[in-house]
Amino acid sequence: MDKEVICEVLSRLIGYTEPTGDSTIDKIRAENNSTLIYVTYQCIETLIENAENRNSGFTSVERIGKHSYDALNNIVDMITDSGMKGNNNEV
């Protein structure tokens, strides 16, 4: 399946997450956001596991490991560039 289609399907399965200011709607969106966070954690965990193979000695395994390692570093850069800070939850 095409990666853009997977993202679209996942987005539709999870539902809206952007807050509206309406507490009834935002209650559902908060639940959706929790689901998004869970799925994101699972995906990152998979990338971390795959990245551990970046020096395996097998070309095909290393390709996946290096790609995962690079993706994780890009995620760190995205977070840094967004202005988010470590664990203190400040923006």
MDTraj code that builds the backbone (N, CA, C; nanometers):
import mdtraj as md
import numpy as np

residues = "MET ASP LYS GLU VAL ILE CYS GLU VAL LEU SER ARG LEU ILE GLY TYR THR GLU PRO THR GLY ASP SER THR ILE ASP LYS ILE ARG ALA GLU ASN ASN SER THR LEU ILE TYR VAL THR TYR GLN CYS ILE GLU THR LEU ILE GLU ASN ALA GLU ASN ARG ASN SER GLY PHE THR SER VAL GLU ARG ILE GLY LYS HIS SER TYR ASP ALA LEU ASN ASN ILE VAL ASP MET ILE THR ASP SER GLY MET LYS GLY ASN ASN ASN GLU VAL".split()
xyz = np.array([
    [0.0855, -0.1173, 0.0000],
    [0.0000, 0.0000, 0.0000],
    [0.0903, 0.1240, 0.0000],
    [0.0494, 0.2245, -0.0686],
    [0.1216, 0.3509, -0.0792],
    [0.1280, 0.4191, 0.0579],
    [0.2446, 0.4769, 0.0922],
    [0.2616, 0.5364, 0.2254],
    [0.1678, 0.6532, 0.2506],
    [0.1327, 0.7298, 0.1484],
    [0.0388, 0.8399, 0.1676],
    [-0.1010, 0.7870, 0.1980],
    [-0.1376, 0.6770, 0.1334],
    [-0.2682, 0.6154, 0.1583],
    [-0.2730, 0.5617, 0.3009],
    [-0.1636, 0.5019, 0.3470],
    [-0.1578, 0.4513, 0.4842],
    [-0.1781, 0.5658, 0.5828],
    [-0.1120, 0.6788, 0.5591],
    [-0.1292, 0.7955, 0.6470],
    [-0.2729, 0.8444, 0.6465],
    [-0.3341, 0.8483, 0.5315],
    [-0.4733, 0.8937, 0.5205],
    [-0.5673, 0.7976, 0.5942],
    [-0.5471, 0.6685, 0.5753],
    [-0.6309, 0.5690, 0.6432],
    [-0.6127, 0.5800, 0.7945],
    [-0.4888, 0.5906, 0.8399],
    [-0.4610, 0.6029, 0.9824],
    [-0.5266, 0.7279, 1.0404],
    [-0.5164, 0.8376, 0.9681],
    [-0.5779, 0.9621, 1.0127],
    [-0.7290, 0.9471, 1.0268],
    [-0.7898, 0.8797, 0.9324],
    [-0.9349, 0.8594, 0.9378],
    [-0.9737, 0.7632, 1.0500],
    [-0.8898, 0.6619, 1.0733],
    [-0.9178, 0.5682, 1.1822],
    [-0.9073, 0.6360, 1.3184],
    [-0.8069, 0.7201, 1.3348],
    [-0.7860, 0.7881, 1.4630],
    [-0.8886, 0.8975, 1.4840],
    [-0.9152, 0.9756, 1.3826],
    [-1.0102, 1.0860, 1.3938],
    [-0.9391, 1.2171, 1.4209],
    [-1.0176, 1.3231, 1.4311],
    [-0.9627, 1.4565, 1.4529],
    [-0.8979, 1.4665, 1.5901],
    [-0.7875, 1.5425, 1.5973],
    [-0.7176, 1.5629, 1.7239],
    [-0.7018, 1.7101, 1.7591],
    [-0.7265, 1.7994, 1.6655],
    [-0.7086, 1.9421, 1.6920],
    [-0.8214, 1.9928, 1.7810],
    [-0.7864, 2.0610, 1.8924],
    [-0.8906, 2.1099, 1.9835],
    [-0.9762, 2.2194, 1.9197],
    [-1.1016, 2.2257, 1.9646],
    [-1.1963, 2.3235, 1.9097],
    [-1.2377, 2.4290, 2.0112],
    [-1.2207, 2.4002, 2.1389],
    [-1.2717, 2.4883, 2.2431],
    [-1.4071, 2.4440, 2.2955],
    [-1.4710, 2.3495, 2.2286],
    [-1.5972, 2.2911, 2.2733],
    [-1.5622, 2.1671, 2.3552],
    [-1.5933, 2.1684, 2.4849],
    [-1.5482, 2.0604, 2.5740],
    [-1.6019, 1.9234, 2.5343],
    [-1.7208, 1.9175, 2.4789],
    [-1.7766, 1.7889, 2.4369],
    [-1.6971, 1.7307, 2.3207],
    [-1.6696, 1.8129, 2.2221],
    [-1.5906, 1.7694, 2.1061],
    [-1.4471, 1.7416, 2.1476],
    [-1.3914, 1.8282, 2.2321],
    [-1.2518, 1.8138, 2.2725],
    [-1.2284, 1.6892, 2.3570],
    [-1.3311, 1.6415, 2.4273],
    [-1.3173, 1.5160, 2.5032],
    [-1.2875, 1.4004, 2.4071],
    [-1.3596, 1.3948, 2.2985],
    [-1.3380, 1.2906, 2.1971],
    [-1.2030, 1.3099, 2.1304],
    [-1.1701, 1.4346, 2.0994],
    [-1.0434, 1.4627, 2.0331],
    [-0.9243, 1.4320, 2.1239],
    [-0.9415, 1.4487, 2.2535],
    [-0.8348, 1.4125, 2.3478],
    [-0.8131, 1.2608, 2.3464],
    [-0.9212, 1.1853, 2.3380],
    [-0.9100, 1.0392, 2.3263],
    [-0.8407, 1.0024, 2.1952],
    [-0.8779, 1.0701, 2.0877],
    [-0.8130, 1.0470, 1.9587],
    [-0.6641, 1.0799, 1.9664],
    [-0.6317, 1.1888, 2.0358],
    [-0.4920, 1.2292, 2.0504],
    [-0.4137, 1.1239, 2.1294],
    [-0.4759, 1.0667, 2.2314],
    [-0.4110, 0.9593, 2.3072],
    [-0.3820, 0.8393, 2.2176],
    [-0.4731, 0.8093, 2.1285],
    [-0.4516, 0.7008, 2.0331],
    [-0.3368, 0.7350, 1.9391],
    [-0.3339, 0.8575, 1.8900],
    [-0.2250, 0.9022, 1.8033],
    [-0.0910, 0.8900, 1.8747],
    [-0.0859, 0.9302, 2.0002],
    [0.0377, 0.9207, 2.0781],
    [0.0808, 0.7754, 2.0923],
    [-0.0122, 0.6877, 2.1240],
    [0.0190, 0.5451, 2.1387],
    [0.0766, 0.4883, 2.0087],
    [0.0106, 0.5160, 1.8976],
    [0.0572, 0.4665, 1.7677],
    [0.1955, 0.5230, 1.7354],
    [0.2159, 0.6506, 1.7651],
    [0.3462, 0.7135, 1.7412],
    [0.4541, 0.6457, 1.8231],
    [0.4274, 0.6211, 1.9516],
    [0.5251, 0.5508, 2.0363],
    [0.5595, 0.4134, 1.9788],
    [0.4581, 0.3414, 1.9339],
    [0.4819, 0.2082, 1.8782],
    [0.5686, 0.2154, 1.7530],
    [0.5421, 0.3132, 1.6681],
    [0.6212, 0.3304, 1.5461],
    [0.7653, 0.3676, 1.5791],
    [0.7827, 0.4565, 1.6761],
    [0.9184, 0.4961, 1.7157],
    [0.9922, 0.3766, 1.7747],
    [0.9236, 0.2978, 1.8541],
    [0.9854, 0.1773, 1.9118],
    [1.0339, 0.0835, 1.8010],
    [0.9535, 0.0666, 1.6976],
    [0.9928, -0.0174, 1.5843],
    [1.1147, 0.0400, 1.5140],
    [1.1164, 0.1717, 1.4939],
    [1.2319, 0.2359, 1.4308],
    [1.3579, 0.2173, 1.5151],
    [1.3458, 0.2292, 1.6460],
    [1.4608, 0.2096, 1.7345],
    [1.5129, 0.0665, 1.7218],
    [1.4228, -0.0298, 1.7237],
    [1.4635, -0.1699, 1.7091],
    [1.5328, -0.1927, 1.5751],
    [1.4777, -0.1352, 1.4688],
    [1.5376, -0.1510, 1.3365],
    [1.6721, -0.0807, 1.3279],
    [1.6828, 0.0365, 1.3904],
    [1.8077, 0.1134, 1.3862],
    [1.9232, 0.0390, 1.4520],
    [1.8926, -0.0470, 1.5454],
    [1.9963, -0.1259, 1.6123],
    [2.0698, -0.2183, 1.5146],
    [2.0134, -0.2381, 1.3977],
    [2.0738, -0.3263, 1.2965],
    [2.1602, -0.2525, 1.1952],
    [2.1879, -0.1248, 1.2185],
    [2.2582, -0.0448, 1.1178],
    [2.4025, -0.0895, 1.0947],
    [2.4593, -0.1665, 1.1843],
    [2.5963, -0.2173, 1.1687],
    [2.5996, -0.3692, 1.1746],
    [2.4992, -0.4334, 1.1195],
    [2.4853, -0.5783, 1.1332],
    [2.5840, -0.6592, 1.0502],
    [2.6360, -0.5999, 0.9433],
    [2.7241, -0.6749, 0.8545],
    [2.6522, -0.7325, 0.7326],
    [2.5217, -0.7238, 0.7308],
    [2.4426, -0.7706, 0.6170],
    [2.3847, -0.6484, 0.5451],
    [2.4150, -0.6325, 0.4197],
    [2.3792, -0.5127, 0.3449],
    [2.2307, -0.4791, 0.3543],
    [2.1450, -0.5765, 0.3320],
    [2.0011, -0.5478, 0.3313],
    [1.9516, -0.5111, 0.4710],
    [2.0072, -0.5736, 0.5727],
    [1.9691, -0.5447, 0.7108],
    [2.0205, -0.4061, 0.7499],
    [2.1442, -0.3766, 0.7125],
    [2.2027, -0.2457, 0.7430],
    [2.1259, -0.1332, 0.6748],
    [2.0761, -0.1576, 0.5536],
    [2.0007, -0.0547, 0.4812],
    [1.8780, -0.0134, 0.5618],
    [1.8055, -0.1112, 0.6138],
    [1.6878, -0.0819, 0.6956],
    [1.7301, -0.0135, 0.8249],
    [1.8363, -0.0628, 0.8872],
    [1.8850, -0.0041, 1.0112],
    [1.9286, 0.1401, 0.9942],
    [2.0023, 0.1679, 0.8882],
    [2.0499, 0.3045, 0.8639],
    [1.9343, 0.3971, 0.8292],
    [1.8403, 0.3468, 0.7509],
    [1.7237, 0.4277, 0.7154],
    [1.6436, 0.4636, 0.8413],
    [1.6270, 0.3666, 0.9304],
    [1.5554, 0.3900, 1.0559],
    [1.6318, 0.4868, 1.1452],
    [1.7633, 0.4699, 1.1525],
    [1.8486, 0.5581, 1.2331],
    [1.8385, 0.7022, 1.1830],
    [1.8470, 0.7182, 1.0517],
    [1.8353, 0.8520, 0.9922],
    [1.6972, 0.9125, 1.0196],
    [1.5936, 0.8304, 1.0098],
    [1.4578, 0.8794, 1.0358],
    [1.4446, 0.9272, 1.1797],
    [1.5003, 0.8521, 1.2739],
    [1.4941, 0.8927, 1.4143],
    [1.5680, 1.0245, 1.4369],
    [1.6824, 1.0397, 1.3740],
    [1.7559, 1.1656, 1.3859],
    [1.6785, 1.2808, 1.3235],
    [1.6092, 1.2556, 1.2140],
    [1.5254, 1.3588, 1.1518],
    [1.4096, 1.3974, 1.2435],
    [1.3547, 1.3004, 1.3150],
    [1.2464, 1.3282, 1.4100],
    [1.2989, 1.4173, 1.5222],
    [1.4174, 1.3849, 1.5730],
    [1.4787, 1.4684, 1.6777],
    [1.4978, 1.6109, 1.6257],
    [1.5472, 1.6236, 1.5027],
    [1.5662, 1.7568, 1.4433],
    [1.4337, 1.8311, 1.4291],
    [1.3291, 1.7604, 1.3876],
    [1.1974, 1.8232, 1.3737],
    [1.1488, 1.8780, 1.5074],
    [1.1670, 1.7995, 1.6132],
    [1.1241, 1.8424, 1.7462],
    [1.2058, 1.9630, 1.7904],
    [1.3360, 1.9569, 1.7697],
    [1.4237, 2.0683, 1.8069],
    [1.3873, 2.1935, 1.7289],
    [1.3685, 2.1794, 1.5990],
    [1.3365, 2.2939, 1.5137],
    [1.2001, 2.3549, 1.5468],
    [1.1104, 2.2742, 1.6038],
    [0.9769, 2.3255, 1.6368],
    [0.9792, 2.4146, 1.7602],
    [1.0906, 2.4131, 1.8339],
    [1.1003, 2.4925, 1.9549],
    [1.0614, 2.4168, 2.0791],
    [1.0243, 2.2884, 2.0634],
    [0.9914, 2.2067, 2.1800],
    [1.1181, 2.1824, 2.2587],
    [1.1060, 2.1773, 2.3896],
    [1.2208, 2.1523, 2.4748],
    [1.2071, 2.0155, 2.5397],
    [1.3172, 1.9602, 2.5879],
    [1.3257, 1.8303, 2.6540],
    [1.2011, 1.7816, 2.7229],
    [1.2136, 1.7426, 2.8479],
    [1.1035, 1.6817, 2.9233],
    [1.0253, 1.7808, 3.0085],
    [1.0557, 1.9107, 2.9976],
    [0.9879, 2.0064, 3.0849],
    [0.8561, 2.0580, 3.0269],
    [0.8169, 2.0056, 2.9116],
    [0.6874, 2.0364, 2.8491],
    [0.6662, 2.1842, 2.8181],
    [0.7724, 2.2612, 2.8090],
    [0.7588, 2.4014, 2.7707],
    [0.7698, 2.4157, 2.6205],
    [0.6998, 2.5146, 2.5668],
    [0.7088, 2.5422, 2.4241],
    [0.7839, 2.6711, 2.4063],
])
top = md.Topology()
chain = top.add_chain()
for i, resn in enumerate(residues, 1):
    res = top.add_residue(resn, chain, resSeq=i)
    for name in ("N", "CA", "C"):
        top.add_atom(name, md.element.get_by_symbol(name[0]), res)
traj = md.Trajectory(xyz[None], top)
